Amino acid sequence: MPREWKTGSADYYNCAISMAQLTESVDKRRPFALIPELIDYDESVTYKSPLRDKWAKLRFDGIEPYPNTKGRELSKIYRKNLARGIENTAVWQRKQLRIPADLGAKFAQHGPA
């Protein structure tokens, strides 16, 4: 996602943007969020990619949209806004991603998305 969406909270606390601008950037980030699907017996969580299959929220040239998403409005992402090497990541390549409980707890973020 674009850099200004990633740094919205820091920009707000540094008085670089207003609360309205922060709220707008948070709303624009929502389609990029992983979609929780299943909590396993070992407390690992399986997430769905926001880029693939019927639950997709994003659209990218070169990845054919799932037939059921053709009627929905998907947020278009552009290569210039992506990190280098993103095509090699699990979120990009897979339909689902499983995050073990210990790793998920280490990077957990509580509060507004």
N, C-alpha and C positions, 0 to 999 in steps of 0.2 A: 504494500500500500504506500501511497505517497508519504514522504518524510514528515510533512506538516501534520498529518493525521497521527503519526506515531508519537510526536512530541507535544501533543496538545496540552496534556496536564502540566508538563514542565513549563511550557510557554505561558500557561495561565498563572501558575504560581510565581513566575518571573515577571508578571504584569505585562507580557508581550501581546496577549490576546484577551478579549473579554469573555465573560461566562457564556454569552450567546455563541461566540465563535467556538469555544470549547465544546458546547453541547452539539453544535453542528458537526464538528469533526468526529465526535463520538458516534453520532448517528450515521455518518458516512462509513465508519469502520465496521459497523454491524455485519454487512454481507461477507466480510473477510473472516469472521469468527468460525472456528471449528464447531461442528454441530454434534453435541453429545448423543450417542446412540445407546450404549450399553455399559453398565457397570458390572464387571465380572466378579466371580467369587473371591478373587485375590485383591479386589478393590481397584484393579486397573480399569481404565476407562477407554472404550472404543469410540472414536469420533469419526464422523463422516466429513469428507472434504467439501468445502463450499463451492468447488469448481467442477465437480463431476456428478453424473447421474441425476436421478429425478429430484433430489433435494438441492440441486445447485442454486446458488445465489449470485454467482459470478459468470461472466462470459469472457472468453479470450480467443482471439483469432488463432486457428490451428487446432483447437479442441472442439470437436463437433458437439453441440448441445444435445442433451438427452431429448428424445421426442416429446415427452410430457412437459418440458420446460419451454417449448416454442411459443406458447401462449402467454407465458409470464414475462414480466420485465426483469431482466437480469442486469446487474451492474457490470459495465464493461471495464476491464482492466487493460492497461497498456504496458507494453514491454518497458518503456522508459521509467515506469513507476515500480518495476520489479527489481529485486536484488539480483546481482549476478549469480549464476549457477542455480537459480530457483528450480529449473527443470530437473535437477538431480535430487531434489528433496522428496521425502515420503509424501508430504501433503500434496505436492504437485503431481506425482506419478500415480498415487493410489486413490482408490475410492474410499478407503477407510484407514485409520491410523490408530494403533493401540498404544496408550501411554501407561507404563507401569505406575502403581500407586506411589512408590517412593520418589520417582522422578516428577510425577504430577504434583506431589505435595511440596517439593522443593521450589517449583516455579508457579505455585498457585497464586492467583490474584483474586482477592475478595473485594467486593464493592461494585460500582458501576462498570459496565463493559467498556 
